[in-house]
Amino acid sequence: MKVTNYTVILLSLFILGCSDFQKALKNDDVAKKSELASALYEQGKYRKATQLYAQLKETYRGKPQAERIVFFYANSLLESKNHVLAAYEFETFVKAFPKSQKADEAYFLMGYAHYLSSPTFSLDQTETQEALDKLQEFINRYPESERMENANSMVKELREKTERKGFEIAKQYNTIRDYKASITALDNFIADNPGTSFREAALFVQFSATSTLAINSVYYKKEQRLNDAKSKFENFSRLYPNSKHMEKATEMMNDIEQEIRTFASN
């Protein structure tokens, strides 16, 4: 394969760049190290920049330059997709420099880094809750911030994720036919999340569990449970008359009414 002069030049520049970076890592000249870190950051070479900023952070600890170094170190970590460490470094920044002109942005980016670490709803939501806490802290501190719209959007998304997690856990009791546990868990879910977008589905699943429990109940508990199921249906149909679950709910309610008539006749 023919190697053009252009390719040779590019390869030479790459090798030279790598050489400069390695020298800077081992060099005690902090001015050159800082200059190269800034250049790498501007070029979008964040992984290399983080290595230099990590060294500079220790060198300038307690000095005026530390404010700038810590912020760019944290942002380089964020751009490198090292979200957990980035969140930690932004928190370090806001604690060390609470009056910085970058404090607003750092608080937001701290929450954003946790937001990016939030896993899918089916996994443990500890990091999601941490993201919610940090973003809410930002919202409370900087209500006039230009980043408020983005912060509120992320909070909404994260809350829906935690609510879905809670709903799926509660619904699981119905799946395994532990209907009493399902009814209680869904009661708690609805009470804890009054504005949730899963309220309609939760009320339907709860009615389904109540209905099944009532129909299969022992005689001395049956009347009360049938009436409970009827009450659940009336509440659901009043709140969501056009629900996509209404056809199925009506079928179940017909069964409940038949059971009530049969029970009364006996």
KEKE-3310 file (N, C-alpha, C; in steps of 0.2 Angstrom, whole numbers, plus 5000, padded with zeros to 4 digits):
npx = (5004:5003:5010:5006:5013:5006:5000:5011:5015:5004:5005:5017:5014:5005:5013:5022:5013:5009:5021:5023:5013:5016:5028:5024:5016:5026:5034:5039:5036:5023:5017:5018:5012:4999:4996:4996:4985:4974:4974:4972:4959:4952:4953:4945:4950:4947:4950:4964:4966:4960:4970:4981:4975:4971:4984:4987:4978:4981:4993:4990:4982:4973:4977:4975:4973:4967:4953:4949:4956:4950:4937:4938:4944:4933:4924:4930:4930:4917:4914:4921:4914:4915:4905:4902:4913:4915:4903:4906:4918:4912:4904:4914:4920:4909:4908:4920:4921:4910:4906:4909:4909:4906:4898:4884:4883:4891:4884:4872:4878:4883:4871:4867:4877:4875:4862:4865:4871:4860:4852:4842:4825:4822:4832:4842:4838:4846:4855:4847:4839:4849:4852:4840:4840:4851:4848:4836:4841:4849:4839:4832:4842:4845:4833:4831:4839:4846:4846:4836:4824:4830:4834:4822:4815:4824:4821:4808:4808:4816:4808:4797:4804:4807:4794:4789:4796:4792:4778:4779:4785:4774:4764:4769:4766:4753:4755:4760:4750:4747:4736:4731:4743:4746:4735:4737:4751:4749:4740:4748:4758:4750:4746:4759:4763:4755:4753:4756:4759:4756:4745:4732:4734:4738:4726:4718:4724:4724:4710:4708:4715:4707:4695:4697:4702:4690:4680:4686:4685:4683:4668:4663:4670:4667:4656:4659:4671:4667:4659:4669:4677:4667:4666:4679:4679:4669:4676:4687:4680:4674:4685:4692:4684:4686:4696:4708:4708:4695:4685:4689:4689:4675:4670:4675:4668:4655:4656:4658:4645:4637:4641:4638:4624:4622:4627:4618:4606:4608)
npy = (4994:5011:5024:5041:5057:5066:5057:5053:5065:5067:5056:5058:5070:5065:5056:5065:5072:5063:5061:5073:5073:5062:5067:5078:5073:5067:5078:5091:5104:5114:5124:5121:5109:5113:5121:5112:5104:5112:5114:5101:5099:5109:5103:5093:5081:5073:5063:5062:5075:5074:5066:5075:5086:5080:5078:5092:5096:5092:5098:5112:5113:5121:5134:5149:5145:5133:5133:5135:5123:5112:5113:5111:5099:5091:5093:5087:5074:5072:5073:5063:5052:5047:5047:5045:5048:5061:5067:5067:5075:5088:5090:5092:5103:5113:5113:5118:5130:5139:5152:5154:5160:5150:5141:5139:5133:5121:5115:5111:5103:5093:5087:5083:5073:5063:5060:5055:5043:5036:5020:5009:5007:4994:4990:4993:5008:5018:5027:5034:5041:5048:5057:5064:5070:5079:5087:5093:5100:5109:5116:5122:5131:5139:5146:5155:5151:5149:5136:5130:5124:5113:5106:5103:5095:5084:5080:5076:5065:5056:5055:5048:5036:5031:5030:5020:5009:5007:5004:4993:4984:4983:4978:4966:4957:4954:4947:4935:4930:4934:4941:4949:4955:4962:4972:4979:4984:4992:5001:5008:5013:5022:5031:5036:5042:5053:5060:5052:5046:5033:5030:5027:5014:5007:5008:5000:4988:4985:4984:4973:4963:4964:4960:4946:4941:4942:4934:4921:4919:4913:4909:4916:4928:4933:4942:4955:4957:4956:4968:4977:4975:4980:4993:4997:4996:5006:5018:5018:5018:5031:5040:5037:5036:5034:5025:5014:5002:4999:4991:4978:4979:4981:4969:4961:4967:4963:4950:4951:4957:4946:4937:4943:4943:4929:4926:4933:4927:4915)
npz = (5000:4996:5004:5007:5007:5014:5023:5030:5036:5045:5053:5059:5066:5075:5083:5088:5096:5105:5111:5117:5126:5135:5140:5147:5157:5165:5168:5179:5176:5179:5172:5158:5159:5162:5151:5141:5145:5144:5130:5126:5131:5124:5111:5113:5118:5130:5139:5140:5144:5157:5164:5165:5172:5184:5190:5191:5199:5212:5213:5214:5225:5237:5232:5222:5209:5209:5208:5195:5189:5196:5192:5177:5177:5183:5173:5162:5165:5165:5151:5147:5150:5163:5174:5187:5195:5190:5195:5209:5209:5205:5215:5225:5220:5222:5236:5240:5233:5235:5232:5219:5202:5194:5201:5200:5187:5191:5201:5193:5184:5192:5197:5184:5180:5189:5185:5172:5176:5181:5181:5171:5174:5180:5187:5203:5211:5218:5213:5205:5214:5220:5210:5209:5221:5220:5209:5213:5223:5216:5209:5220:5225:5214:5207:5197:5187:5170:5167:5172:5165:5159:5170:5177:5168:5168:5181:5181:5172:5179:5191:5185:5182:5194:5199:5191:5194:5207:5204:5196:5206:5215:5207:5204:5215:5211:5200:5205:5212:5225:5231:5242:5247:5235:5234:5246:5243:5232:5236:5245:5235:5227:5237:5240:5229:5223:5211:5201:5184:5183:5190:5185:5179:5190:5199:5191:5191:5205:5207:5199:5207:5219:5214:5210:5222:5229:5222:5224:5237:5254:5262:5273:5272:5260:5256:5261:5254:5240:5240:5242:5230:5221:5225:5222:5208:5205:5209:5201:5188:5189:5190:5178:5166:5152:5151:5144:5149:5153:5146:5150:5164:5165:5162:5172:5182:5179:5182:5196:5200:5197:5206:5218:5217:5217:5229:5238:5235:5241)
capx = (5000:5007:5010:5007:5017:5001:4999:5017:5014:4999:5008:5022:5011:5002:5018:5024:5008:5009:5027:5022:5008:5020:5033:5020:5014:5032:5037:5037:5034:5016:5015:5018:5007:4993:4995:4994:4979:4969:4974:4969:4952:4949:4953:4940:4954:4946:4953:4971:4966:4959:4976:4985:4971:4972:4990:4987:4973:4985:4999:4987:4977:4974:4980:4969:4972:4963:4946:4949:4958:4945:4931:4939:4945:4927:4920:4934:4928:4910:4914:4924:4908:4916:4900:4902:4919:4913:4898:4910:4922:4908:4902:4920:4920:4904:4909:4927:4921:4903:4904:4912:4904:4904:4894:4878:4884:4894:4878:4868:4882:4884:4865:4867:4882:4871:4857:4868:4872:4854:4851:4836:4820:4822:4838:4842:4837:4849:4858:4842:4837:4854:4851:4834:4841:4855:4844:4832:4846:4850:4832:4831:4847:4845:4827:4831:4844:4844:4846:4830:4820:4833:4834:4815:4814:4827:4818:4802:4810:4819:4803:4793:4807:4806:4787:4788:4800:4787:4772:4781:4786:4768:4761:4772:4762:4747:4757:4762:4744:4747:4732:4731:4749:4745:4731:4741:4756:4746:4737:4754:4760:4746:4747:4766:4764:4748:4752:4760:4756:4754:4739:4726:4736:4738:4720:4715:4727:4721:4703:4708:4717:4702:4690:4700:4702:4683:4677:4689:4686:4679:4661:4662:4673:4665:4651:4663:4676:4663:4657:4676:4678:4662:4668:4685:4677:4666:4681:4691:4676:4673:4691:4695:4678:4688:4702:4709:4706:4688:4682:4691:4686:4668:4669:4676:4663:4649:4657:4657:4638:4634:4643:4634:4617:4622:4628:4611:4600:4609)
capy = (5000:5017:5029:5047:5062:5068:5052:5053:5071:5066:5051:5062:5074:5061:5053:5071:5074:5058:5062:5079:5072:5058:5071:5083:5069:5066:5084:5095:5110:5114:5129:5117:5104:5117:5123:5106:5101:5116:5113:5095:5100:5112:5099:5087:5075:5074:5057:5064:5081:5072:5064:5081:5090:5076:5080:5099:5097:5090:5103:5118:5112:5127:5140:5152:5142:5127:5134:5133:5117:5107:5113:5108:5092:5088:5093:5083:5068:5071:5072:5056:5048:5045:5050:5044:5052:5068:5070:5068:5081:5094:5091:5094:5110:5117:5114:5121:5136:5140:5158:5154:5161:5143:5137:5138:5127:5115:5112:5108:5097:5088:5083:5080:5068:5058:5058:5050:5037:5032:5014:5007:5006:4987:4990:4997:5015:5022:5032:5039:5045:5053:5062:5068:5075:5084:5091:5097:5105:5115:5120:5126:5136:5143:5146:5159:5149:5147:5129:5127:5120:5106:5102:5101:5090:5078:5078:5073:5059:5052:5053:5043:5030:5028:5028:5014:5004:5006:5001:4986:4980:4982:4974:4959:4953:4952:4942:4929:4928:4936:4947:4954:4959:4967:4977:4984:4988:4997:5007:5012:5016:5027:5036:5039:5045:5055:5063:5048:5044:5026:5030:5023:5007:5005:5007:4995:4981:4984:4982:4966:4959:4964:4956:4939:4939:4942:4928:4915:4920:4909:4911:4922:4935:4934:4947:4961:4957:4958:4975:4980:4975:4985:5000:4999:4998:5013:5023:5018:5021:5038:5043:5035:5033:5032:5021:5008:4996:4999:4985:4972:4981:4980:4962:4958:4969:4959:4944:4953:4957:4940:4934:4947:4940:4922:4926:4936:4921:4909)
capz = (5000:4995:5009:5004:5011:5019:5029:5034:5041:5050:5058:5063:5071:5080:5087:5092:5101:5110:5115:5121:5132:5139:5143:5151:5162:5169:5169:5184:5174:5179:5167:5152:5160:5162:5144:5137:5147:5141:5123:5125:5133:5118:5106:5114:5120:5137:5143:5141:5148:5164:5167:5167:5177:5190:5193:5192:5205:5218:5213:5215:5230:5242:5229:5218:5202:5210:5206:5188:5188:5198:5187:5171:5179:5183:5166:5157:5168:5163:5144:5146:5152:5169:5177:5195:5197:5188:5200:5215:5208:5205:5222:5228:5218:5225:5243:5240:5230:5235:5229:5212:5196:5191:5206:5197:5182:5194:5204:5188:5181:5197:5196:5177:5180:5193:5180:5167:5180:5183:5177:5169:5180:5183:5192:5209:5209:5222:5209:5202:5219:5221:5205:5210:5227:5218:5204:5217:5227:5211:5208:5226:5225:5208:5204:5191:5182:5163:5166:5176:5161:5158:5177:5178:5163:5170:5187:5178:5169:5185:5195:5182:5182:5201:5200:5187:5198:5212:5202:5194:5212:5218:5202:5204:5219:5208:5195:5208:5215:5232:5230:5248:5246:5229:5236:5250:5240:5227:5241:5247:5230:5226:5242:5240:5222:5221:5204:5196:5178:5183:5194:5181:5178:5197:5201:5187:5194:5211:5206:5197:5212:5223:5211:5210:5229:5232:5219:5226:5244:5258:5262:5278:5270:5253:5255:5261:5248:5234:5240:5241:5223:5218:5227:5218:5201:5205:5210:5194:5182:5190:5188:5171:5162:5145:5151:5139:5153:5155:5144:5154:5170:5165:5161:5179:5187:5178:5186:5203:5201:5197:5212:5223:5216:5219:5237:5241:5234:5245)
cpx = (5004:5005:5011:5011:5012:5000:5005:5017:5010:5001:5013:5019:5008:5007:5021:5019:5008:5015:5026:5018:5012:5025:5030:5018:5020:5035:5034:5035:5026:5013:5014:5012:5000:4991:4992:4987:4973:4969:4971:4961:4949:4948:4948:4944:4953:4949:4960:4971:4965:4965:4980:4981:4971:4978:4990:4983:4977:4991:4996:4982:4979:4976:4974:4968:4968:4956:4945:4950:4953:4939:4932:4941:4938:4923:4924:4931:4921:4910:4918:4920:4910:4911:4900:4907:4918:4908:4902:4915:4918:4906:4908:4921:4915:4905:4915:4926:4913:4901:4907:4907:4902:4900:4888:4878:4887:4888:4874:4872:4883:4877:4865:4871:4878:4865:4859:4870:4866:4853:4844:4831:4820:4827:4837:4842:4840:4852:4853:4840:4842:4854:4846:4836:4846:4852:4839:4835:4847:4844:4831:4835:4847:4839:4826:4836:4842:4844:4840:4826:4823:4833:4827:4813:4817:4824:4812:4803:4812:4813:4798:4797:4806:4799:4786:4791:4795:4781:4774:4782:4779:4764:4763:4768:4756:4749:4758:4756:4743:4743:4731:4737:4749:4741:4734:4747:4754:4743:4743:4757:4756:4746:4754:4767:4757:4747:4755:4756:4754:4748:4733:4728:4735:4731:4716:4718:4725:4714:4703:4710:4711:4696:4691:4699:4695:4680:4679:4689:4681:4673:4660:4665:4671:4661:4655:4668:4673:4661:4664:4677:4673:4664:4675:4684:4674:4671:4685:4687:4675:4679:4693:4689:4680:4694:4702:4708:4699:4684:4683:4688:4679:4666:4670:4671:4656:4650:4655:4649:4635:4635:4639:4627:4616:4622:4621:4606:4602:4608)
cpy = (5006:5022:5036:5052:5065:5064:5052:5059:5070:5061:5054:5066:5071:5058:5059:5073:5069:5059:5068:5077:5067:5062:5076:5079:5068:5072:5088:5102:5111:5119:5125:5112:5107:5119:5118:5103:5105:5115:5106:5095:5104:5108:5093:5081:5075:5069:5059:5070:5079:5070:5070:5085:5086:5078:5087:5100:5097:5096:5110:5118:5118:5134:5142:5148:5135:5127:5132:5126:5111:5107:5110:5101:5088:5088:5088:5076:5066:5070:5066:5051:5044:5048:5050:5049:5060:5071:5071:5074:5088:5095:5094:5102:5115:5118:5118:5129:5138:5147:5159:5156:5155:5139:5135:5132:5121:5112:5108:5102:5091:5083:5079:5073:5062:5055:5053:5043:5033:5026:5014:5006:5000:4986:4994:5004:5020:5028:5037:5043:5050:5059:5067:5073:5080:5089:5096:5102:5111:5119:5124:5132:5141:5143:5150:5157:5148:5140:5126:5122:5113:5102:5099:5095:5083:5075:5074:5066:5054:5050:5048:5036:5027:5026:5021:5008:5002:5002:4994:4981:4978:4977:4967:4954:4950:4946:4935:4927:4929:4942:4952:4958:4964:4973:4982:4988:4993:5003:5011:5016:5022:5033:5040:5043:5048:5058:5059:5047:5037:5025:5026:5016:5004:5003:5001:4988:4980:4982:4974:4961:4958:4959:4948:4937:4938:4935:4922:4915:4915:4912:4917:4928:4937:4941:4954:4962:4959:4965:4979:4981:4980:4992:5002:5000:5004:5018:5024:5020:5028:5042:5043:5032:5031:5028:5015:5001:4995:4993:4979:4973:4979:4973:4959:4961:4965:4953:4945:4953:4951:4936:4937:4944:4933:4922:4928:4930:4916:4911)
cpz = (5000:5001:5007:5009:5016:5025:5033:5039:5046:5055:5062:5068:5077:5085:5091:5097:5106:5115:5119:5127:5137:5143:5148:5157:5167:5171:5175:5183:5174:5174:5160:5153:5159:5155:5140:5139:5144:5134:5122:5126:5127:5112:5107:5116:5128:5141:5145:5146:5156:5168:5170:5173:5184:5194:5195:5198:5212:5219:5216:5221:5235:5239:5224:5212:5203:5208:5199:5186:5190:5194:5181:5172:5179:5177:5161:5159:5165:5155:5142:5148:5159:5174:5184:5198:5196:5193:5207:5214:5208:5212:5226:5226:5222:5233:5244:5238:5229:5232:5222:5207:5193:5195:5203:5192:5185:5197:5199:5185:5186:5197:5189:5177:5184:5188:5175:5170:5182:5178:5175:5175:5183:5188:5198:5207:5214:5219:5206:5208:5221:5216:5206:5216:5224:5213:5208:5221:5222:5210:5214:5227:5220:5204:5198:5186:5175:5162:5169:5171:5160:5165:5178:5174:5165:5177:5185:5176:5175:5189:5192:5182:5189:5202:5196:5191:5203:5210:5200:5200:5215:5213:5202:5209:5216:5203:5199:5213:5222:5232:5236:5248:5241:5231:5240:5247:5235:5231:5243:5241:5228:5231:5242:5234:5220:5214:5199:5190:5178:5188:5191:5181:5185:5200:5197:5190:5201:5211:5204:5202:5217:5221:5212:5217:5231:5229:5222:5234:5248:5260:5267:5277:5263:5252:5255:5256:5241:5234:5240:5234:5219:5219:5223:5211:5201:5205:5203:5188:5183:5188:5181:5167:5155:5145:5146:5143:5155:5152:5148:5161:5171:5165:5168:5183:5185:5182:5194:5205:5201:5203:5218:5223:5219:5227:5240:5240:5239:5253)
residu = (MET:LYS:VAL:THR:ASN:TYR:THR:VAL:ILE:LEU:LEU:SER:LEU:PHE:ILE:LEU:GLY:CYS:SER:ASP:PHE:GLN:LYS:ALA:LEU:LYS:ASN:ASP:ASP:VAL:ALA:LYS:LYS:SER:GLU:LEU:ALA:SER:ALA:LEU:TYR:GLU:GLN:GLY:LYS:TYR:ARG:LYS:ALA:THR:GLN:LEU:TYR:ALA:GLN:LEU:LYS:GLU:THR:TYR:ARG:GLY:LYS:PRO:GLN:ALA:GLU:ARG:ILE:VAL:PHE:PHE:TYR:ALA:ASN:SER:LEU:LEU:GLU:SER:LYS:ASN:HIS:VAL:LEU:ALA:ALA:TYR:GLU:PHE:GLU:THR:PHE:VAL:LYS:ALA:PHE:PRO:LYS:SER:GLN:LYS:ALA:ASP:GLU:ALA:TYR:PHE:LEU:MET:GLY:TYR:ALA:HIS:TYR:LEU:SER:SER:PRO:THR:PHE:SER:LEU:ASP:GLN:THR:GLU:THR:GLN:GLU:ALA:LEU:ASP:LYS:LEU:GLN:GLU:PHE:ILE:ASN:ARG:TYR:PRO:GLU:SER:GLU:ARG:MET:GLU:ASN:ALA:ASN:SER:MET:VAL:LYS:GLU:LEU:ARG:GLU:LYS:THR:GLU:ARG:LYS:GLY:PHE:GLU:ILE:ALA:LYS:GLN:TYR:ASN:THR:ILE:ARG:ASP:TYR:LYS:ALA:SER:ILE:THR:ALA:LEU:ASP:ASN:PHE:ILE:ALA:ASP:ASN:PRO:GLY:THR:SER:PHE:ARG:GLU:ALA:ALA:LEU:PHE:VAL:GLN:PHE:SER:ALA:THR:SER:THR:LEU:ALA:ILE:ASN:SER:VAL:TYR:TYR:LYS:LYS:GLU:GLN:ARG:LEU:ASN:ASP:ALA:LYS:SER:LYS:PHE:GLU:ASN:PHE:SER:ARG:LEU:TYR:PRO:ASN:SER:LYS:HIS:MET:GLU:LYS:ALA:THR:GLU:MET:MET:ASN:ASP:ILE:GLU:GLN:GLU:ILE:ARG:THR:PHE:ALA:SER:ASN)
# end
